[in-house]
Amino acid sequence: MKAKQFFKDHSYDMVKMFLNQFATAIFGFVLTLTFTKVGSNLWRTIFSVFAVLFYLFLLYVMTWEIGYRDRGKVKNGDKPENRFRGTLISLSANAINFLIAIIILIGHYATIPKLAALAVQGSFWLEGMYAGILVNPLFGNPLNSYWLTYFILPLPAIATCTVAYLLGYKDKKFTPLFNPAIPKSDREDGSKKYWGNK
């Protein structure tokens, strides 16, 4: 019942996270293709890092707001406290990423190269923001040739959502530079309040 309620409460958040990931992946993959054609490995890597940071920033803002929203609901007794809710939402949103990683692992150890190659191509549509980084070599081979890489890729997003949710839940901010408004219905006191404004 708890799991059912969790997915009912946060299915929209999971879908939104997935769509943000998909859009940023396409953006990052296009940048990688562009700078690969230009022949600039340095700029390809730099813009891939930028795409990753932009993706994590979108996750941070979104999950911070979820944490703040839950803060009020927990205080009102409308929702049980779970400080790892941001982690669970991100894990759910990244389920397809882990499925792809498992398929790549099976394809590698079962010696089914076509299966692994198909899964790697699928990862471009979900993790394309990392593409410019993954073509760089490690121990003589590109990072995207190691199956372990695909299990590691979702971890920055999960860590970001974990931290962002906790900060939102505690109403703490890293910086007042970005001040998106929290909807009035989600504020604890119903007031108009922004990041950085107490």
C-alpha positions as CSV (number, residue, x, y, z in Angstrom):
1,M,0.0,0.0,0.0
2,K,2.8,2.4,0.8
3,A,4.5,1.7,-2.5
4,K,1.2,2.2,-4.3
5,Q,0.7,5.5,-2.5
6,F,4.3,6.6,-3.3
7,F,3.8,6.1,-7.0
8,K,0.4,7.8,-6.9
9,D,1.9,10.8,-5.2
10,H,5.0,11.1,-7.3
11,S,4.2,9.6,-10.7
12,Y,4.1,13.1,-12.2
13,D,7.5,13.9,-10.6
14,M,9.0,10.8,-12.0
15,V,7.7,11.4,-15.5
16,K,8.9,15.0,-15.4
17,M,12.4,13.9,-14.3
18,F,12.4,11.4,-17.2
19,L,11.4,14.0,-19.7
20,N,14.0,16.4,-18.4
21,Q,16.6,13.6,-18.8
22,F,15.4,12.8,-22.3
23,A,15.5,16.4,-23.5
24,T,18.9,17.1,-22.0
25,A,20.3,13.8,-23.4
26,I,19.3,14.9,-26.9
27,F,20.8,18.3,-26.3
28,G,24.1,16.8,-25.1
29,F,24.2,14.2,-27.9
30,V,23.8,16.8,-30.6
31,L,26.6,18.9,-29.0
32,T,28.8,15.8,-29.0
33,L,28.1,15.1,-32.7
34,T,28.7,18.7,-33.6
35,F,32.1,18.9,-31.9
36,T,33.1,15.4,-33.1
37,K,32.6,16.6,-36.7
38,V,34.6,19.8,-36.0
39,G,37.3,17.6,-34.6
40,S,37.7,19.3,-31.2
41,N,37.9,16.8,-28.4
42,L,38.5,19.5,-25.8
43,W,35.4,21.5,-26.7
44,R,33.4,18.3,-27.1
45,T,34.3,17.3,-23.5
46,I,33.7,20.8,-22.1
47,F,30.2,21.1,-23.6
48,S,29.3,17.6,-22.5
49,V,30.3,18.6,-18.9
50,F,28.1,21.7,-19.4
51,A,25.1,19.5,-20.5
52,V,25.6,17.2,-17.5
53,L,25.7,20.2,-15.1
54,F,22.6,21.7,-16.7
55,Y,20.8,18.4,-16.3
56,L,21.8,18.1,-12.7
57,F,20.7,21.7,-12.1
58,L,17.2,21.0,-13.5
59,L,17.0,18.0,-11.2
60,Y,18.2,20.1,-8.2
61,V,15.6,22.8,-8.7
62,M,12.8,20.3,-9.3
63,T,13.6,18.1,-6.3
64,W,14.2,21.0,-4.0
65,E,10.7,22.1,-4.6
66,I,9.4,18.6,-4.0
67,G,11.2,18.6,-0.6
68,Y,9.8,21.9,0.4
69,R,6.3,20.9,-0.7
70,D,6.6,17.7,1.4
71,R,7.9,19.8,4.4
72,G,4.5,21.5,4.8
73,K,2.5,18.3,4.2
74,V,4.5,16.4,6.9
75,K,4.1,19.3,9.4
76,N,0.3,19.3,8.7
77,G,0.2,15.5,9.2
78,D,-0.9,14.9,5.6
79,K,2.1,12.9,4.7
80,P,4.6,10.6,6.6
81,E,8.2,11.8,6.9
82,N,10.7,10.1,4.6
83,R,13.9,12.0,4.1
84,F,15.0,9.6,1.3
85,R,11.9,10.4,-0.8
86,G,14.1,12.3,-3.3
87,T,16.4,9.3,-3.6
88,L,13.4,7.0,-4.2
89,I,11.9,9.3,-6.8
90,S,15.2,9.5,-8.7
91,L,15.7,5.7,-8.5
92,S,12.3,5.2,-10.0
93,A,12.9,7.8,-12.8
94,N,16.2,6.1,-13.6
95,A,14.8,2.6,-13.7
96,I,15.1,2.4,-17.5
97,N,18.8,3.5,-17.2
98,F,19.5,0.6,-14.9
99,L,17.6,-1.8,-17.2
100,I,19.7,-0.7,-20.1
101,A,22.8,-1.2,-17.9
102,I,21.7,-4.7,-17.1
103,I,21.1,-5.5,-20.7
104,I,24.6,-4.3,-21.6
105,L,26.0,-6.5,-18.8
106,I,24.1,-9.5,-20.1
107,G,25.1,-8.9,-23.6
108,H,28.8,-8.6,-22.5
109,Y,29.0,-11.7,-20.4
110,A,26.7,-13.8,-22.6
111,T,28.7,-12.7,-25.6
112,I,25.8,-11.3,-27.5
113,P,27.4,-8.2,-29.0
114,K,24.3,-7.2,-31.0
115,L,22.2,-7.0,-27.8
116,A,24.8,-4.9,-26.0
117,A,25.2,-2.6,-29.0
118,L,21.5,-2.1,-29.2
119,A,21.3,-1.2,-25.5
120,V,24.3,1.2,-25.9
121,Q,22.4,2.9,-28.7
122,G,19.4,3.2,-26.5
123,S,21.4,4.8,-23.8
124,F,22.3,7.7,-26.2
125,W,18.6,8.7,-26.0
126,L,18.6,8.8,-22.2
127,E,22.2,9.6,-21.3
128,G,23.4,11.6,-24.3
129,M,24.5,14.4,-22.0
130,Y,27.4,12.2,-21.0
131,A,28.3,11.2,-24.6
132,G,31.1,13.7,-25.1
133,I,32.8,12.5,-21.9
134,L,32.2,8.8,-22.6
135,V,34.2,8.8,-25.8
136,N,37.3,9.7,-23.9
137,P,39.7,6.8,-23.3
138,L,40.4,5.1,-20.0
139,F,43.1,2.3,-19.9
140,G,43.3,2.4,-23.7
141,N,39.5,2.1,-24.4
142,P,36.7,4.6,-24.5
143,L,34.6,4.9,-21.3
144,N,31.5,3.8,-23.2
145,S,33.0,0.4,-23.9
146,Y,32.9,-0.6,-20.2
147,W,29.6,-2.1,-19.0
148,L,30.2,-0.8,-15.5
149,T,30.0,2.8,-16.9
150,Y,26.3,2.4,-17.5
151,F,25.6,1.5,-13.8
152,I,27.6,4.6,-12.7
153,L,25.9,7.1,-15.0
154,P,22.6,7.4,-13.0
155,L,24.5,8.0,-9.7
156,P,25.1,11.8,-10.1
157,A,21.4,12.3,-10.7
158,I,20.4,10.1,-7.7
159,A,22.9,11.9,-5.4
160,T,21.7,15.3,-6.6
161,C,18.1,14.5,-5.9
162,T,19.0,13.1,-2.5
163,V,20.7,16.3,-1.5
164,A,18.2,18.6,-3.1
165,Y,15.2,16.9,-1.4
166,L,16.8,17.2,2.0
167,L,17.7,20.8,1.5
168,G,14.2,21.6,0.3
169,Y,12.7,19.7,3.2
170,K,14.8,21.8,5.6
171,D,14.2,25.0,3.6
172,K,17.9,25.5,3.0
173,K,19.6,26.9,-0.1
174,F,23.1,26.8,-1.5
175,T,22.7,30.2,-3.1
176,P,20.0,33.0,-3.5
177,L,21.1,33.4,-7.1
178,F,18.1,31.5,-8.4
179,N,14.8,32.4,-6.9
180,P,12.0,30.4,-8.5
181,A,8.7,31.0,-6.7
182,I,7.1,28.1,-4.7
183,P,3.3,28.0,-5.6
184,K,1.2,29.6,-2.9
185,S,-0.7,26.4,-2.3
186,D,2.6,24.6,-1.4
187,R,3.9,27.2,1.1
188,E,3.7,26.3,4.7
189,D,2.1,29.6,5.6
190,G,0.4,30.4,2.3
191,S,2.7,33.4,1.7
192,K,4.5,34.3,-1.4
193,K,8.0,33.2,-0.8
194,Y,11.1,32.7,-2.9
195,W,14.5,31.0,-2.5
196,G,16.7,33.4,-0.7
197,N,13.8,35.4,0.8
198,K,12.9,34.6,4.4
